[in-house]
Amino acid sequence: MRKDIKPLLRKSAKIVSVIPLTANQFTFLAIPLSVVAAYFLATENYFYGLIFVIFSILIDLLDGSFAEAKKQKSFFGNYWDALVDKMVEAIIYFGLAFNYPLLAFLCFSTTMLNSYAKPRVALIIETDNHDWPAIGDRADRLLLLIIGLLIANFITIQNIDIVQITLGIITIITFFGFMQRIIYAKKLIKKALREDKILPYLKK
């Protein structure tokens, strides 16, 4: 998705690059925005919760182009961006946990499992992002959450809790993606074994 909207992101980032912040500080802005989102989600004010969830996502979409505009792209920035993404999700689920403790816990747990399934393989073999199953990734989870909050705000269905259903769907899809990644990781490890490409420290 980012590739499709990259020109728009670059133009937008040039506009906001006048903000006197470094690229990493700009990335950090997503955290206080997500804290505000979590507060509104905890108090069941889903309209403002949705608004601030979207604001925090916009920071994530813009931060790479913001760094380019500031000429501050770095490997640490790439690492920092990924950490902030996880912190933002954790904060959002924390807000939802006030009203949906079990489902928020399951969403967060499956999110962490899904996220860890990929980088853990890099401790066994050399790998990258190519061809990894993407079902239940961050974009899917946040899109589902946004859709759920939109419906909860504007459509009332008697005796049906839209947010509860949304969290259930996120949990199922994310867990499915986690299982997909385990299967794919097993294939990569088997291939590396055949080609003798297991990382050297494991051969000792």
C-alpha positions as a printed NumPy array, in Angstrom:
array([[  0.   ,   0.   ,   0.   ],
       [  2.823,   2.412,   0.861],
       [  4.309,   2.005,  -2.619],
       [  1.004,   3.023,  -4.214],
       [  0.686,   6.195,  -2.14 ],
       [  4.414,   7.023,  -1.894],
       [  4.171,  10.202,  -4.055],
       [  1.359,  11.511,  -1.846],
       [  3.296,  10.633,   1.305],
       [  6.376,  12.476,   0.026],
       [  4.361,  15.612,  -0.73 ],
       [  2.645,  15.455,   2.651],
       [  5.952,  14.832,   4.433],
       [  7.512,  17.883,   2.771],
       [  4.689,  19.991,   4.169],
       [  5.008,  18.637,   7.724],
       [  8.827,  18.613,   7.605],
       [  8.73 ,  22.257,   8.737],
       [  7.908,  20.873,  12.196],
       [ 11.078,  21.344,  14.304],
       [ 11.497,  17.664,  15.156],
       [ 14.033,  15.034,  14.168],
       [ 12.794,  12.016,  12.212],
       [ 12.947,   9.788,  15.298],
       [ 11.084,  12.353,  17.391],
       [  8.394,  12.528,  14.707],
       [  8.042,   8.731,  14.836],
       [  7.7  ,   8.973,  18.633],
       [  4.625,  11.231,  18.223],
       [  2.585,   8.108,  17.477],
       [  2.959,   7.043,  21.12 ],
       [  1.223,  10.008,  22.845],
       [ -1.433,   9.943,  20.121],
       [ -2.078,   6.265,  20.839],
       [ -2.264,   7.018,  24.589],
       [ -5.056,   9.518,  23.882],
       [ -6.719,   6.934,  21.619],
       [ -6.478,   4.342,  24.404],
       [ -8.118,   6.736,  26.877],
       [-11.099,   7.281,  24.579],
       [-11.361,   3.561,  23.815],
       [-11.291,   2.77 ,  27.541],
       [-14.117,   5.261,  28.146],
       [-16.057,   3.839,  25.168],
       [-15.854,   7.107,  23.271],
       [-15.217,   5.282,  20.027],
       [-15.527,   8.327,  17.78 ],
       [-12.543,  10.141,  19.287],
       [-10.795,   6.837,  19.848],
       [-11.056,   6.193,  16.113],
       [ -9.78 ,   9.682,  15.277],
       [ -6.658,   9.296,  17.403],
       [ -6.022,   5.74 ,  16.188],
       [ -6.029,   7.159,  12.65 ],
       [ -3.708,  10.02 ,  13.684],
       [ -1.196,   7.546,  15.136],
       [ -1.345,   5.48 ,  11.932],
       [ -0.771,   8.616,   9.839],
       [  2.442,   9.269,  11.77 ],
       [  3.578,   5.749,  10.907],
       [  2.719,   6.275,   7.243],
       [  4.529,   9.605,   7.072],
       [  7.621,   9.017,   9.194],
       [  9.712,   7.393,   6.455],
       [  8.991,  10.19 ,   3.992],
       [  9.478,  12.735,   6.8  ],
       [ 12.968,  11.286,   7.399],
       [ 13.703,  11.543,   3.662],
       [ 12.553,  15.163,   3.577],
       [ 14.759,  15.934,   6.59 ],
       [ 17.643,  13.881,   5.106],
       [ 17.7  ,  11.845,   8.319],
       [ 17.044,   8.298,   7.097],
       [ 19.006,   5.777,   9.143],
       [ 19.165,   2.102,  10.031],
       [ 18.377,   2.967,  13.636],
       [ 15.348,   4.92 ,  12.412],
       [ 14.117,   1.779,  10.661],
       [ 14.592,  -0.186,  13.904],
       [ 12.985,   2.556,  16.032],
       [  9.964,   2.743,  13.723],
       [  9.288,  -0.99 ,  14.17 ],
       [  9.538,  -0.701,  17.97 ],
       [  7.177,   2.276,  18.082],
       [  4.693,   0.359,  15.908],
       [  4.571,  -2.402,  18.522],
       [  4.29 ,   0.081,  21.405],
       [  1.385,   1.822,  19.667],
       [ -0.485,  -1.449,  19.212],
       [  0.171,  -2.445,  22.83 ],
       [ -1.198,   0.895,  24.079],
       [ -4.317,   0.642,  21.902],
       [ -5.062,  -2.885,  23.134],
       [ -4.453,  -1.708,  26.705],
       [ -7.214,   0.871,  26.224],
       [ -9.563,  -1.773,  24.845],
       [ -8.709,  -4.111,  27.742],
       [-10.72 ,  -1.976,  30.178],
       [-13.936,  -3.191,  28.534],
       [-12.755,  -6.336,  26.731],
       [ -9.958,  -7.776,  28.903],
       [ -9.887, -11.312,  27.474],
       [-10.235, -10.326,  23.821],
       [ -7.718,  -7.494,  24.115],
       [ -5.278,  -9.939,  25.746],
       [ -5.822, -12.461,  22.931],
       [ -5.386,  -9.761,  20.269],
       [ -2.148,  -8.57 ,  21.829],
       [ -0.836, -12.102,  22.416],
       [ -1.468, -13.247,  18.844],
       [  0.002,  -9.974,  17.574],
       [  3.244, -10.577,  19.479],
       [  3.404, -14.218,  18.335],
       [  2.783, -13.228,  14.718],
       [  5.418, -10.504,  14.885],
       [  8.031, -12.738,  16.556],
       [  7.568, -15.712,  14.223],
       [  9.466, -13.967,  11.424],
       [ 12.556, -12.397,  13.11 ],
       [ 13.203, -15.535,  15.212],
       [ 14.06 , -17.418,  12.014],
       [ 16.891, -14.92 ,  11.423],
       [ 18.662, -16.439,  14.448],
       [ 18.841, -19.754,  12.587],
       [ 19.216, -18.851,   8.907],
       [ 19.776, -15.763,   6.785],
       [ 16.388, -14.439,   5.769],
       [ 14.506, -11.272,   4.816],
       [ 10.938, -10.118,   4.143],
       [ 10.555, -11.805,   0.755],
       [  7.461, -13.967,   0.249],
       [  6.536, -14.15 ,   3.937],
       [  2.809, -14.789,   4.522],
       [  1.212, -11.459,   5.366],
       [ -2.235, -12.475,   6.614],
       [ -2.931, -10.872,   9.975],
       [ -0.062,  -8.407,   9.751],
       [ -0.182,  -4.929,  11.273],
       [ -1.947,  -3.34 ,   8.305],
       [ -4.686,  -6.003,   8.415],
       [ -5.154,  -5.647,  12.165],
       [ -5.391,  -1.864,  12.169],
       [ -7.664,  -1.806,   9.119],
       [-10.037,  -4.247,  10.812],
       [ -9.962,  -2.167,  14.001],
       [-10.731,   1.034,  12.086],
       [-13.624,  -0.64 ,  10.242],
       [-14.975,  -2.028,  13.518],
       [-14.801,   1.356,  15.253],
       [-16.448,   3.041,  12.257],
       [-19.336,   0.58 ,  12.35 ],
       [-19.611,   0.891,  16.143],
       [-19.851,   4.677,  15.775],
       [-22.4  ,   4.931,  13.014],
       [-24.418,   1.702,  13.008],
       [-26.289,   0.331,  16.01 ],
       [-27.292,  -3.329,  15.854],
       [-29.435,  -4.496,  18.752],
       [-27.747,  -6.973,  21.118],
       [-24.601,  -7.1  ,  18.974],
       [-21.313,  -5.69 ,  20.284],
       [-19.421,  -4.631,  17.152],
       [-16.142,  -3.928,  18.962],
       [-16.237,  -7.344,  20.625],
       [-16.801,  -9.053,  17.268],
       [-14.019,  -6.983,  15.699],
       [-11.517,  -8.033,  18.355],
       [-12.55 , -11.656,  17.886],
       [-11.975, -11.427,  14.122],
       [ -8.573,  -9.761,  14.641],
       [ -7.55 , -12.554,  17.03 ],
       [ -8.578, -15.333,  14.629],
       [ -6.949, -13.779,  11.556],
       [ -3.748, -12.936,  13.427],
       [ -3.501, -16.459,  14.852],
       [ -4.039, -17.893,  11.364],
       [ -1.212, -15.673,  10.095],
       [  0.99 , -16.873,  12.966],
       [  0.418, -20.512,  11.99 ],
       [  1.164, -19.669,   8.353],
       [  4.478, -18.147,   9.369],
       [  5.439, -21.208,  11.407],
       [  4.806, -23.441,   8.382],
       [  6.756, -21.091,   6.112],
       [  9.627, -20.855,   8.603],
       [  9.843, -24.653,   8.728],
       [ 10.16 , -24.738,   4.922],
       [ 12.924, -22.115,   4.99 ],
       [ 14.85 , -23.977,   7.691],
       [ 14.572, -27.294,   5.814],
       [ 15.819, -25.598,   2.647],
       [ 18.729, -24.011,   4.537],
       [ 19.652, -27.416,   5.991],
       [ 19.747, -28.979,   2.521],
       [ 21.915, -26.132,   1.226],
       [ 24.088, -26.013,   4.367],
       [ 23.097, -22.393,   5.042],
       [ 22.385, -22.63 ,   8.765],
       [ 24.098, -19.766,  10.624],
       [ 27.687, -20.688,  11.6  ],
       [ 27.267, -20.279,  15.378],
       [ 24.694, -23.125,  15.374],
       [ 27.129, -25.541,  13.725],
       [ 29.573, -25.505,  16.628]])
